[in-house]
């Protein structure tokens, strides 16, 4: 064995981790073979090793470690103490007769379409009639709180949620009176008026803030310019960041969310450094959806191989900086359950849009509508047939057994956009290939670099 590592950075070569003769060889080992180089990977154990041909031959031909096993295989996570489950199952609430019931505990409220930015890739429906009614939404939220044990409320939408601050305040106060004490808001951070009042309210009411910022001033003003030419988008976001930091470390209250365009990909190291210096320790990166203005503005897509290599370099760079950087392209952390990676699709979370329709997604399109709230009768309708169809999108349907990434199928909405279906049978747009390639190249670089245990 040439190199071995635990992705959690713990020592795997100590005698305390040594296997006993007769230990079961880990049934969840996957192998990447490239010429004479073989990488062994155990996704759920966060373990990888660069092994030779004889060790590979032994691992695939034995179930238990025997006396004549290559000595290096007694270290690391090549073995387990007992057979492991191949995936945990989500916990659902059940009614009498073992019949599944719909009982979400997280609610996302879509506010209006008004926005103060003019993002070059915005995919919000243009010229859509603003259907938002603060009064109707408040009534619908009250009905949801009466029906379900909602523990967390998030504020989202096709516009900028903080432009509807009065409604956020009313819903927050109502929810707190019903025992809900966890809140979340997605904002672009451009708050020219009442910034101190708004941030003070968010902090004092236990909000976690997703701050959409694409990078340094050049990138931010290029991709997310303010509609009002009197305001500089980047400057306003930095003012909001500084206001948040008055209450403590930034990462306690907020994280950064960026959209991955080719320009961002090309400058990512510089952008991560900029965000780190602002105080962000957690960065989430969403891949660009080629719809709306992204198509209209003819935004470029990166070359596939260039994209894969850049993502690998960026993951390694962020690790060296101690920044928690991730996104849909990140294969490092397998889905714990192996199934239902999205709480909305699994029924644990639900969105309420401006038309008071219930959705199984944060994307407001008709395909994800699963029901509605009737504020006249105070009734909630949910199509259990559609809910069950989404819940049944599991790793067996996806044929993920032979894949080492264990992403649980990834984002269902992305799958739908790419293939027109939500079951992800087979490969779509090479997504599986991309994640597997990123994982292989990432592990290879980690194993070949000097940050692992060498044999």
C-alpha positions as CSV (number, residue, x, y, z in Angstrom):
1,X,0.0,0.0,0.0
2,X,1.5,3.3,-1.1
3,X,-0.7,5.8,0.8
4,X,-3.7,5.8,3.1
5,X,-5.8,8.5,4.5
6,X,-8.9,9.3,6.5
7,X,-10.8,12.2,5.0
8,X,-11.6,13.4,8.5
9,X,-7.9,13.8,9.1
10,X,-7.5,11.3,11.8
11,X,-4.5,8.8,12.1
12,X,-5.5,5.5,10.6
13,X,-2.1,3.7,11.2
14,X,-2.1,3.5,14.9
15,X,-2.3,0.1,16.5
16,X,-5.6,1.0,18.1
17,X,-7.1,0.9,14.6
18,X,-5.6,-2.4,13.7
19,X,-8.0,-5.2,12.6
20,X,-8.1,-8.6,14.0
21,X,-7.8,-11.8,12.0
22,X,-11.3,-12.8,11.0
23,X,-12.6,-9.2,10.7
24,X,-15.1,-8.7,7.9
25,X,-13.8,-6.9,4.9
26,X,-15.7,-3.7,4.4
27,X,-18.6,-4.5,2.0
28,X,-18.7,-0.9,0.9
29,X,-15.4,-0.6,-0.8
30,X,-15.2,0.9,-4.2
31,X,-12.2,0.9,-6.6
32,X,-10.9,3.4,-9.2
33,X,-8.5,1.8,-11.6
34,X,-6.2,3.9,-13.8
35,X,-3.4,2.0,-15.6
36,X,-1.4,0.4,-12.7
37,X,-2.8,2.7,-10.0
38,X,-5.7,1.5,-7.9
39,X,-7.6,3.7,-5.4
40,X,-9.7,2.0,-2.8
41,X,-12.5,4.1,-1.3
42,X,-15.1,3.6,1.5
43,X,-17.5,6.5,1.2
44,X,-19.4,6.1,4.5
45,X,-16.2,5.6,6.5
46,X,-14.5,8.6,4.9
47,X,-11.4,6.5,4.0
48,X,-9.2,6.0,0.9
49,X,-6.0,4.2,0.1
50,X,-3.6,3.8,-2.8
51,X,-3.2,0.0,-3.1
52,X,-1.3,-2.4,-5.3
53,X,-2.6,-5.2,-7.5
54,X,-2.1,-8.0,-5.0
55,X,-4.0,-6.1,-2.3
56,X,-6.8,-5.3,-4.7
57,X,-7.0,-9.0,-5.7
58,X,-7.3,-10.0,-2.1
59,X,-10.0,-7.5,-1.2
60,X,-12.3,-8.6,-4.1
61,X,-11.8,-12.3,-3.5
62,X,-12.2,-12.5,0.3
63,X,-15.0,-11.8,2.8
64,X,-12.8,-12.0,5.9
65,X,-9.2,-11.0,6.8
66,X,-7.2,-14.2,7.0
67,X,-3.7,-14.8,8.4
68,X,-2.2,-14.6,4.9
69,X,-3.7,-11.2,4.1
70,X,-1.3,-8.5,3.0
71,X,-0.2,-6.9,6.3
72,X,-1.2,-3.4,5.3
73,X,-4.9,-4.4,5.0
74,X,-5.1,-4.8,8.8
75,X,-5.0,-1.0,9.1
76,X,-7.5,1.7,8.0
77,X,-11.1,0.9,7.1
78,X,-10.6,-2.1,4.9
79,X,-12.5,-4.0,7.6
80,X,-15.7,-3.6,9.7
81,X,-16.6,-5.3,13.0
82,X,-20.0,-6.4,11.7
83,X,-22.1,-6.2,8.6
84,X,-23.3,-2.6,7.8
85,X,-26.6,-1.4,6.6
86,X,-26.4,-0.1,3.1
87,X,-28.4,3.0,4.0
88,X,-30.5,4.3,6.8
89,X,-34.2,5.0,6.3
90,X,-35.7,8.3,7.0
91,X,-38.0,8.6,9.9
92,X,-41.6,9.3,8.9
93,X,-44.5,10.0,11.1
94,X,-47.1,7.2,10.9
95,X,-50.8,7.2,11.6
96,X,-52.9,4.3,12.8
97,X,-52.7,1.2,10.6
98,X,-49.1,2.0,9.5
99,X,-50.4,4.5,6.9
100,X,-48.0,7.2,6.0
101,X,-49.2,10.7,6.7
102,X,-48.0,14.1,5.6
103,X,-46.4,15.9,8.5
104,X,-43.7,18.5,7.5
105,X,-41.9,20.3,10.3
106,X,-40.2,23.0,8.1
107,X,-42.1,25.6,6.1
108,X,-40.6,27.9,3.5
109,X,-42.7,31.0,2.7
110,X,-42.4,32.6,-0.7
111,X,-42.8,36.4,-0.6
112,X,-43.3,38.7,-3.6
113,X,-41.4,39.2,-6.8
114,X,-40.0,42.7,-6.1
115,X,-36.2,42.8,-6.3
116,X,-33.6,45.5,-6.2
117,X,-30.9,43.7,-8.2
118,X,-30.6,43.0,-11.9
119,X,-28.7,39.7,-11.9
120,X,-27.4,38.7,-15.3
121,X,-28.5,35.0,-14.8
122,X,-31.8,35.5,-13.0
123,X,-34.3,32.8,-13.9
124,X,-37.3,34.3,-12.2
125,X,-40.3,34.4,-14.6
126,X,-40.2,37.8,-16.3
127,X,-43.2,40.2,-16.2
128,X,-45.1,37.8,-13.9
129,X,-48.1,39.4,-12.3
130,X,-47.3,39.9,-8.6
131,X,-49.8,37.6,-6.9
132,X,-48.4,38.2,-3.4
133,X,-50.8,39.2,-0.7
134,X,-49.4,39.8,2.8
135,X,-52.8,39.2,4.4
136,X,-53.5,36.0,2.5
137,X,-50.0,34.6,3.2
138,X,-50.3,35.4,6.9
139,X,-53.7,33.5,7.0
140,X,-52.2,30.5,5.2
141,X,-49.2,30.4,7.5
142,X,-51.5,30.4,10.5
143,X,-53.5,27.5,9.1
144,X,-50.2,25.6,8.5
145,X,-49.1,26.3,12.1
146,X,-52.4,25.0,13.4
147,X,-52.2,21.8,11.3
148,X,-48.6,20.9,11.6
149,X,-45.8,21.0,14.2
150,X,-43.7,23.5,12.3
151,X,-40.3,23.9,14.0
152,X,-38.6,26.1,11.4
153,X,-39.7,28.8,9.0
154,X,-37.7,30.1,6.0
155,X,-38.3,33.1,3.8
156,X,-37.6,32.8,0.1
157,X,-39.1,33.8,-3.2
158,X,-38.6,35.1,-6.7
159,X,-37.7,38.5,-5.4
160,X,-35.8,39.9,-2.4
161,X,-37.5,38.7,0.8
162,X,-36.3,41.6,3.0
163,X,-38.3,44.0,0.8
164,X,-41.2,42.4,2.6
165,X,-39.8,42.9,6.0
166,X,-43.1,43.9,7.7
167,X,-44.6,40.6,6.6
168,X,-41.5,38.7,7.8
169,X,-42.0,40.4,11.2
170,X,-45.7,39.4,11.4
171,X,-45.1,35.8,10.5
172,X,-42.1,35.5,12.8
173,X,-44.1,36.8,15.8
174,X,-47.1,34.5,15.0
175,X,-44.8,31.5,14.6
176,X,-43.0,32.2,17.9
177,X,-46.3,32.4,19.7
178,X,-46.9,28.8,18.4
179,X,-43.5,27.5,19.7
180,X,-41.5,27.8,16.5
181,X,-38.1,29.3,17.3
182,X,-35.9,28.7,14.3
183,X,-35.9,31.0,11.3
184,X,-33.9,31.4,8.0
185,X,-33.9,34.0,5.3
186,X,-32.3,34.2,1.9
187,X,-31.2,37.7,1.0
188,X,-29.1,39.6,-1.5
189,X,-27.8,41.8,1.3
190,X,-28.7,45.0,-0.5
191,X,-30.6,46.9,2.3
192,X,-30.2,50.6,1.7
193,X,-32.9,51.5,4.3
194,X,-33.4,50.5,7.9
195,X,-30.4,48.2,7.7
196,X,-29.6,48.4,11.4
197,X,-33.3,47.7,12.4
198,X,-33.6,44.8,10.0
199,X,-30.4,43.1,11.1
200,X,-31.1,43.6,14.8
201,X,-34.5,41.9,14.3
202,X,-33.0,39.0,12.5
203,X,-30.3,38.4,15.0
204,X,-32.6,38.8,18.0
205,X,-35.1,36.3,16.6
206,X,-32.7,33.5,15.9
207,X,-32.5,33.9,12.1
208,X,-29.8,32.1,10.1
209,X,-28.9,34.2,7.1
210,X,-28.1,33.0,3.6
211,X,-26.3,36.0,2.0
212,X,-26.2,35.7,-1.8
213,X,-22.9,37.2,-2.9
214,X,-21.0,36.1,-6.0
215,X,-17.5,37.3,-5.0
216,X,-15.2,40.3,-4.9
217,X,-16.5,43.7,-6.0
218,X,-15.6,43.1,-9.6
219,X,-17.6,39.9,-9.9
220,X,-20.4,41.1,-7.6
221,X,-21.1,44.2,-9.6
222,X,-20.7,42.4,-12.9
223,X,-23.1,39.6,-12.1
224,X,-25.4,41.1,-9.5
225,X,-25.7,44.9,-10.3
226,X,-28.2,47.1,-8.4
227,X,-31.2,48.3,-10.4
228,X,-30.8,51.7,-8.8
229,X,-27.6,53.1,-10.4
230,X,-27.1,55.2,-7.2
231,X,-26.2,52.1,-5.3
232,X,-23.2,49.8,-5.6
233,X,-24.2,46.2,-5.1
234,X,-20.8,45.1,-3.6
235,X,-20.6,48.1,-1.3
236,X,-24.1,47.6,0.1
237,X,-23.5,43.9,0.7
238,X,-20.2,44.7,2.6
239,X,-22.2,47.2,4.8
240,X,-24.7,44.4,5.6
241,X,-21.9,42.1,6.5
242,X,-20.3,44.7,8.8
243,X,-23.7,45.3,10.4
244,X,-24.1,41.5,11.2
245,X,-20.6,41.4,12.6
246,X,-21.5,43.9,15.3
247,X,-23.3,41.1,17.0
248,X,-20.5,38.6,16.9
249,X,-18.5,36.4,14.5
250,X,-20.1,36.4,11.0
251,X,-20.2,32.6,10.7
252,X,-22.5,32.4,13.8
253,X,-25.2,34.2,11.9
254,X,-24.6,33.9,8.2
255,X,-23.0,32.0,5.3
256,X,-22.3,33.0,1.7
257,X,-24.1,31.6,-1.3
258,X,-22.7,32.2,-4.8
259,X,-23.8,31.2,-8.4
260,X,-21.1,29.3,-10.3
261,X,-20.6,31.1,-13.7
262,X,-17.5,30.6,-15.8
263,X,-16.2,33.9,-14.6
264,X,-16.6,32.8,-10.9
265,X,-15.0,29.4,-11.7
266,X,-12.0,31.2,-13.3
267,X,-11.5,33.5,-10.3
268,X,-12.6,31.2,-7.5
269,X,-9.4,31.1,-5.3
270,X,-9.4,35.0,-5.3
271,X,-13.1,35.0,-4.5
272,X,-12.8,32.5,-1.6
273,X,-10.0,34.6,-0.1
274,X,-12.1,37.7,-0.4
275,X,-15.1,36.0,1.3
276,X,-12.8,34.5,4.0
277,X,-11.4,38.0,4.7
278,X,-15.0,39.3,5.1
279,X,-15.5,36.7,7.8
280,X,-17.3,33.9,6.0
281,X,-16.3,30.4,7.0
282,X,-19.1,28.6,5.2
283,X,-19.6,29.1,1.4
284,X,-22.2,27.3,-0.7
285,X,-22.0,27.4,-4.5
286,X,-24.9,26.7,-6.7
287,X,-24.4,25.7,-10.3
288,X,-25.8,28.1,-12.9
289,X,-29.2,27.1,-14.4
290,X,-29.2,27.9,-18.1
291,X,-32.6,29.5,-18.2
292,X,-34.0,33.1,-18.3
293,X,-31.4,35.8,-18.5
294,X,-28.5,33.3,-18.5
295,X,-29.6,32.2,-22.0
296,X,-30.6,35.7,-23.0
297,X,-27.2,37.0,-22.0
298,X,-25.4,34.1,-23.7
299,X,-23.4,33.2,-20.6
300,X,-20.6,30.8,-21.3
301,X,-20.4,27.2,-20.0
302,X,-16.9,26.0,-19.0
303,X,-15.3,23.1,-20.9
304,X,-16.2,19.9,-19.2
305,X,-12.6,18.7,-18.4
306,X,-11.6,22.2,-17.4
307,X,-14.6,22.3,-15.1
308,X,-13.7,19.0,-13.4
309,X,-10.1,19.9,-12.9
310,X,-11.0,23.4,-11.5
311,X,-13.5,22.0,-9.0
312,X,-10.9,19.6,-7.7
313,X,-8.3,22.3,-7.3
314,X,-10.9,24.6,-5.6
315,X,-11.9,21.9,-3.1
316,X,-8.3,21.3,-2.1
317,X,-7.6,25.1,-1.9
318,X,-10.6,25.7,0.4
319,X,-9.6,22.8,2.6
320,X,-6.1,24.3,3.0
321,X,-7.7,27.6,4.0
322,X,-10.0,26.0,6.5
323,X,-13.1,27.2,4.6
324,X,-16.2,25.0,4.5
325,X,-16.8,25.2,0.7
326,X,-19.3,23.0,-1.0
327,X,-22.0,22.7,-3.7
328,X,-23.9,20.3,-5.9
329,X,-20.6,19.3,-7.5
330,X,-19.0,18.2,-4.2
331,X,-18.7,14.3,-3.9
332,X,-16.8,14.4,-0.6
333,X,-19.8,13.8,1.8
334,X,-22.1,11.0,0.9
335,X,-25.8,11.3,1.7
336,X,-26.1,9.7,5.2
337,X,-29.3,7.8,4.3
338,X,-28.3,7.0,0.7
339,X,-31.9,8.0,-0.2
340,X,-34.1,11.1,-0.1
341,X,-31.3,13.6,0.0
342,X,-33.8,16.5,-0.3
343,X,-36.1,17.2,2.7
344,X,-38.7,18.8,0.4
345,X,-39.0,15.7,-1.8
346,X,-39.1,13.5,1.3
347,X,-42.0,15.5,2.8
348,X,-40.2,16.9,5.8
349,X,-40.2,20.4,4.4
350,X,-42.8,22.2,2.3
351,X,-42.9,25.5,0.4
352,X,-45.9,27.9,0.3
353,X,-46.0,30.2,-2.8
354,X,-47.7,33.4,-3.5
355,X,-50.8,31.6,-4.8
356,X,-51.0,29.6,-1.6
357,X,-50.0,26.4,-3.4
358,X,-47.8,23.9,-1.6
359,X,-44.6,22.7,-3.3
360,X,-42.1,19.9,-2.7
361,X,-39.3,22.1,-3.8
362,X,-37.7,25.6,-3.5
363,X,-38.3,26.0,-7.2
364,X,-41.7,27.5,-7.9
365,X,-42.8,25.5,-11.0
366,X,-46.2,23.7,-11.5
367,X,-44.4,20.2,-11.6
368,X,-43.6,20.4,-7.9
369,X,-47.1,21.5,-6.7
370,X,-48.4,18.9,-4.3
371,X,-51.4,20.8,-2.7
372,X,-52.8,24.1,-1.6
373,X,-54.1,26.0,1.4
374,X,-57.7,27.3,1.3
375,X,-57.9,30.4,3.5
376,X,-61.7,30.6,3.1
377,X,-62.3,27.1,4.6
378,X,-59.0,26.8,6.6
379,X,-58.4,23.5,4.8
380,X,-55.2,22.0,3.5
381,X,-55.2,19.7,0.5
382,X,-52.2,17.5,-0.2
383,X,-51.9,14.9,-3.0
384,X,-50.5,11.9,-1.1
385,X,-50.1,10.1,-4.4
386,X,-47.6,12.7,-5.6
387,X,-45.9,12.9,-2.2
388,X,-45.4,9.1,-2.3
389,X,-44.1,9.2,-5.8
390,X,-41.4,11.7,-4.7
391,X,-40.7,9.7,-1.5
392,X,-40.1,6.6,-3.6
393,X,-37.3,8.3,-5.5
394,X,-34.6,6.3,-3.7
395,X,-31.3,4.8,-4.4
396,X,-32.7,1.6,-5.8
397,X,-34.7,3.6,-8.4
398,X,-31.6,5.5,-9.2
399,X,-29.4,2.4,-9.6
400,X,-26.8,4.0,-7.3
401,X,-25.5,0.8,-5.8
402,X,-22.4,0.6,-7.9
403,X,-21.6,4.3,-7.6
404,X,-19.0,5.5,-5.0
405,X,-20.3,9.1,-4.8
406,X,-23.5,8.2,-2.8
407,X,-25.1,11.6,-3.5
408,X,-28.6,10.1,-3.2
409,X,-29.4,11.2,-6.7
410,X,-28.6,14.8,-6.3
411,X,-31.1,17.6,-6.8
412,X,-34.4,16.4,-8.2
413,X,-35.1,19.7,-9.8
414,X,-31.8,19.7,-11.7
415,X,-32.6,16.2,-12.9
416,X,-36.0,17.3,-14.1
417,X,-34.6,20.2,-16.0
418,X,-32.0,18.0,-17.7
419,X,-34.1,15.0,-18.5
420,X,-37.8,15.9,-18.1
421,X,-38.2,13.2,-15.5
422,X,-37.5,13.0,-11.8
423,X,-36.4,9.4,-11.3
424,X,-32.9,9.9,-12.7
425,X,-32.8,6.4,-14.3
426,X,-29.4,6.2,-15.7
427,X,-27.1,9.1,-16.5
428,X,-28.3,12.6,-17.2
429,X,-26.1,15.1,-19.0
430,X,-23.1,13.2,-17.7
431,X,-23.8,14.3,-14.1
432,X,-22.9,10.9,-12.7
433,X,-19.7,10.9,-14.7
434,X,-18.8,14.4,-13.6
435,X,-19.2,13.6,-9.9
436,X,-17.3,10.3,-10.2
437,X,-14.5,12.1,-12.1
438,X,-14.2,14.9,-9.5
439,X,-14.1,12.3,-6.7
440,X,-11.4,10.2,-8.4
441,X,-9.2,13.2,-9.1
442,X,-9.7,14.6,-5.7
443,X,-8.8,11.4,-3.9
444,X,-5.8,10.9,-6.3
445,X,-4.4,14.3,-5.4
446,X,-5.0,13.9,-1.7
447,X,-3.2,10.5,-1.8
448,X,-0.3,11.7,-3.9
449,X,0.2,14.9,-1.9
450,X,2.0,14.9,1.4
451,X,-1.1,15.3,3.6
452,X,-1.7,11.5,4.1
453,X,-0.1,8.6,5.9
454,X,2.5,6.9,3.8
455,X,3.4,3.2,4.0
